[in-house]
Amino acid sequence: IKAHQSEIGCLELNKDGTILATASEKGTIIRIYKTSDGSLIQELRRGAEKAEIYTIAFDPTDKYLACCSDRGTVHIFHLKNENNKDDKTQNQKSFLGKITGFLNIRHEYSDSEWSFAQFKIPNIKSICAFGPDDSIIVISSDGKYYQAKFDPKAGGECQKLQEKEIFTK
C-alpha cells in the first residue's frame, strides 16, 4: 500500500483486522484500506494544516472512526462499509469537491471527506475511544477524562457529558 507521500505517523486496525486506517506525519489525511487486498475505501480529511495525530479509533461496529491530534479537536467520521450501506449519514464534502467531481477532475484537497462531528478539547496530548450510546471518550496527558455525545444523524459539535480529573502529575 502506498499510503501517503510522507512517513506514516499513526495507524490503526479495526477489531477484526479487516480495515486499516493510516495517517501521515503531516496529519491532514487519513486513508482507509481493506486489508484483504489493499484497496482504498475512503479518504478522510482531518484538516488543512499540519497536525500530529495521536490516536485513530474505530467504533466496535466499524460505522465511525475518530482521531485526536495536537490541534485540540477530536474529529468523528462516518465510514463507508457493508454495515452502513443503508445509513444516509455522510461526512462533509468541500465545495471544491463538488466542482471537481462535476468536472471529473481529481484533486487531493477536494476529494477527501471532512468530519461530520467534532469535539473541542485543550491542545494537549490525548487519546480517544468510542463509548456507549454514540459517545466519544477522551483521556488527556494532563489527567483529564472527557465524555461527549455526538448526534449520529446531524453531526456537528458534540455535547460534553463529563469532564473529570482522573490522575495528577
Buried (B, 14 or more C-beta within 10 A) or exposed (E): BEBBEEEEBBBBEBEEEEBBBBBBBBBBBBBBBBBEEEEEBBEBBBBEEEBBBBBBBBBEEBBBBBBBBBBBBBBBBBBBBEEBEEBEBEBEBBEEBEEBBEEEEEBEEBBBBBBBBBBBBEEBBBBBBBBEEBBBBBBBEEEBBBBBBBBBEEBEEBEEBEEEEEEEE
